[in-house]
Amino acid sequence: MLSLLAQRVSVSLATRFVVVAPLARRNFLTTPQLQFPPLATKAKKTTGSDKPKKESSRKKSTKEPKEPAKAKGKSATTRVNKDDLPPKRPTPPYFLFLAKFRKDIDSSGSLSESSVVEITKRCGEAWASLTQAEKQRYYDEYEVLKSQHLKAREKYFGELDPSVLRAINKQRKARGKPRIRGLPRQPAPLTPYMRFAIAFRSTDEGNAILQDENSSERPMLRLGRAAGERWRSMSDEEKYPYFVAFKRDKEELQAGQRQESV
């Protein structure tokens, strides 16, 4: 029994002092490496550019592209000649006197600029010194020119081409002038008082006011004031003829307008 125990002790002691051979030692080269399974990598997110392009469900048009529209050519502009312009307005009474005044002073027509200014100043003074009776010849001449102008204007617009009128108005607009709107409407008939005022001017009382040179007030202002006072002092019977004439002209005007609208 003791011998068996002694053998076991001797064996355990012997194993403690056994020298391990160098090749039997474990090191990095001799020790087998553990092979671990590869780590699962996350799937890379696909961007819009990486995604496969879907085929368009729309069918490509087989129609040929339309040709670009051709630029419209400019319409031919209407040329305006001097004869196409409307007739000029009649010369007012003062400018009729100015033309005669300058013609009497300078018959040769060789006035300088300074002379023209001086003559115009002298003409204004001469016109202011004239009486209404002396000025009447120029007013009468103006009325004749005015009636001729109205006839020429009516004929002009009756024969005028609308395209020419548009071209004229285009040029006037570029120069900042108002448009020409054709023949004006027929003027309204004179009121009863205006008829009386015109008739009052040719009476003895009216002529006396126009020829009175002692007053510093203008003759036409005194004439208008006197006509107003005379009209207010008249009775209804005295005013009646003027109202009848006004009503007659008004009915004729309305009848003419109805015929034009038909």
C-alpha positions in Angstrom: 0.0 0.0 0.0 2.8 2.4 0.9 4.7 1.4 -2.2 1.7 2.3 -4.4 1.4 5.7 -2.7 5.1 6.3 -3.2 4.9 5.6 -6.8 2.1 8.1 -7.4 4.1 10.8 -5.5 7.2 10.1 -7.5 5.3 10.3 -10.8 3.7 13.6 -9.9 7.1 15.0 -8.9 8.6 13.8 -12.1 6.0 15.5 -14.2 6.7 18.8 -12.6 10.3 18.9 -13.6 9.9 17.7 -17.1 11.5 20.2 -19.6 9.2 20.9 -22.5 11.0 20.8 -25.8 11.2 24.1 -27.6 9.3 22.9 -30.6 6.5 21.7 -28.4 5.8 25.2 -27.0 2.8 27.1 -28.3 3.6 30.3 -30.2 2.1 32.5 -32.9 3.4 30.4 -35.7 2.6 26.9 -34.4 -0.7 27.6 -32.8 -3.5 27.2 -35.3 -5.4 30.4 -35.9 -9.2 30.3 -35.3 -11.1 30.9 -38.5 -14.1 33.2 -37.8 -16.8 33.6 -40.3 -16.7 36.9 -42.2 -18.7 39.8 -40.8 -21.9 40.6 -42.6 -21.5 44.0 -44.3 -24.4 46.4 -44.7 -25.8 46.7 -48.1 -24.7 49.9 -49.8 -27.5 52.3 -50.3 -28.2 53.0 -53.9 -28.5 56.6 -55.0 -30.8 57.9 -57.7 -28.0 57.8 -60.2 -27.2 54.2 -59.4 -30.7 52.9 -59.8 -31.4 51.3 -63.1 -33.4 53.6 -65.3 -36.8 52.5 -66.0 -37.9 52.5 -69.6 -40.3 55.3 -70.3 -43.8 54.0 -70.7 -44.5 56.8 -73.1 -44.0 56.1 -76.7 -41.7 58.5 -78.5 -43.6 60.7 -80.9 -43.1 59.9 -84.5 -44.2 63.3 -85.6 -41.7 65.6 -87.2 -40.9 68.8 -85.2 -42.8 71.8 -86.3 -40.9 74.4 -88.2 -40.6 77.8 -86.4 -43.1 80.3 -87.4 -41.9 82.8 -89.9 -41.7 86.4 -88.8 -44.4 88.5 -90.2 -43.2 91.1 -92.5 -43.9 94.7 -91.7 -46.8 96.2 -93.5 -45.9 98.8 -96.0 -46.2 102.2 -94.4 -48.3 104.8 -96.1 -46.3 107.8 -97.2 -47.8 111.2 -96.4 -47.3 113.9 -99.0 -47.9 117.6 -98.5 -51.1 117.4 -100.5 -52.5 114.7 -98.1 -52.5 117.1 -95.1 -55.8 118.7 -94.1 -56.4 122.4 -95.1 -54.9 124.9 -92.8 -57.0 127.0 -90.5 -58.0 130.5 -91.7 -55.7 133.4 -90.6 -57.1 135.4 -87.6 -58.0 139.1 -88.1 -54.9 140.4 -86.2 -52.5 138.3 -88.4 -54.2 139.5 -91.5 -53.5 143.1 -90.3 -49.9 142.1 -89.4 -49.3 140.7 -92.9 -50.6 143.9 -94.5 -48.6 146.1 -92.1 -45.3 144.3 -92.8 -46.0 144.4 -96.5 -46.5 148.2 -96.5 -43.3 148.8 -94.5 -41.0 146.4 -96.3 -41.8 145.9 -99.9 -38.4 144.4 -100.7 -38.7 141.6 -98.2 -35.2 142.1 -96.8 -35.9 142.6 -93.2 -33.4 141.4 -90.6 -34.4 139.5 -87.5 -34.1 142.6 -85.3 -36.3 144.6 -87.8 -39.0 141.9 -87.7 -39.2 142.1 -83.9 -39.4 145.9 -84.0 -42.0 145.8 -86.8 -44.1 143.3 -84.9 -44.0 145.5 -81.8 -45.1 148.5 -83.8 -47.8 146.5 -85.4 -49.3 145.5 -82.0 -49.4 149.2 -81.0 -51.0 150.1 -84.3 -53.6 147.4 -83.9 -54.5 148.5 -80.4 -55.0 152.1 -81.6 -57.5 151.1 -84.3 -61.2 151.5 -83.6 -63.6 148.5 -83.9 -65.0 150.0 -87.2 -61.5 150.1 -88.6 -60.8 146.5 -87.5 -64.1 145.3 -89.0 -62.7 144.8 -92.5 -60.2 142.2 -91.1 -63.0 140.4 -89.2 -65.1 140.3 -92.4 -62.1 138.9 -94.4 -61.7 136.3 -91.7 -65.3 135.2 -91.9 -64.9 134.7 -95.7 -61.8 132.7 -95.2 -63.5 130.7 -92.4 -66.4 129.7 -94.7 -64.0 128.7 -97.4 -62.0 126.6 -94.9 -65.1 124.7 -93.8 -66.0 123.8 -97.4 -62.5 122.7 -98.1 -62.4 120.7 -94.9 -65.6 118.9 -95.7 -64.4 118.0 -99.1 -61.1 116.8 -97.8 -62.5 114.4 -95.2 -65.1 113.2 -97.7 -62.4 112.0 -100.1 -59.7 111.1 -97.6 -58.3 107.5 -97.5 -58.5 106.1 -93.9 -55.0 104.7 -94.2 -53.7 108.2 -94.9 -55.4 109.6 -91.9 -53.9 106.9 -89.7 -50.4 107.7 -91.1 -50.9 111.5 -90.4 -52.1 110.8 -86.8 -49.1 108.6 -86.3 -46.7 111.4 -87.3 -48.6 113.9 -85.2 -48.4 111.6 -82.1 -44.6 111.2 -82.6 -44.4 115.1 -82.5 -46.6 115.3 -79.5 -49.6 116.9 -81.3 -53.2 115.9 -80.9 -54.9 113.6 -83.4 -57.1 114.7 -86.3 -60.5 113.2 -85.6 -62.2 114.0 -88.9 -65.2 116.3 -89.4 -66.6 117.6 -86.1 -70.2 117.1 -85.3 -72.8 119.6 -86.5 -72.7 122.4 -84.0 -75.7 122.8 -81.7 -78.1 125.6 -82.6 -77.6 129.0 -81.0 -79.5 129.7 -77.9 -82.2 132.4 -77.9 -79.9 134.8 -76.0 -77.0 134.3 -78.4 -79.3 135.0 -81.3 -80.4 138.2 -79.7 -76.8 139.2 -78.8 -75.7 138.9 -82.5 -78.7 140.9 -83.6 -78.0 143.5 -80.9 -74.6 144.1 -82.3 -75.9 145.5 -85.6 -78.5 147.8 -83.9 -77.9 151.5 -83.5 -77.2 151.0 -79.7 -74.6 148.3 -80.5 -72.8 150.4 -83.1 -72.7 153.3 -80.7 -71.0 151.2 -78.1 -68.4 149.8 -80.6 -67.6 153.3 -82.0 -67.3 154.9 -78.6 -63.5 155.8 -78.1 -63.8 157.7 -74.8 -64.1 154.6 -72.6 -60.9 152.7 -71.5 -62.9 149.5 -71.4 -62.8 147.1 -74.3 -65.8 147.7 -76.7 -66.7 144.0 -76.8 -67.0 143.8 -73.0 -69.2 146.9 -72.9 -71.3 145.4 -75.8 -71.8 142.1 -74.0 -72.8 143.8 -70.8 -75.3 146.1 -72.6 -76.8 143.1 -74.5 -77.3 141.2 -71.2 -79.0 144.1 -69.5 -81.2 144.7 -72.5 -82.2 140.9 -72.7 -83.2 140.8 -69.0 -85.4 143.9 -69.5 -87.3 142.4 -72.4 -90.7 140.8 -72.0 -91.6 137.3 -73.0 -93.4 138.5 -76.1 -90.2 140.3 -77.2 -88.1 137.1 -76.6 -90.6 134.8 -78.3 -89.2 135.1 -81.9 -85.7 134.0 -80.7 -87.2 130.9 -78.9 -89.1 130.0 -82.0 -86.0 130.2 -84.2 -84.0 128.1 -81.6 -86.7 125.4 -81.6 -86.9 125.2 -85.4 -83.1 124.8 -85.7 -83.0 122.2 -83.0 -85.7 120.1 -84.7 -83.8 120.3 -88.0 -80.6 119.1 -86.3 -82.3 116.2 -84.7 -84.0 115.2 -88.0 -80.6 115.2 -89.8 -79.0 113.1 -87.1 -81.8 110.5 -87.4 -81.3 110.3 -91.2 -77.5 109.7 -90.7 -78.1 106.9 -88.3 -80.4 105.0 -90.7 
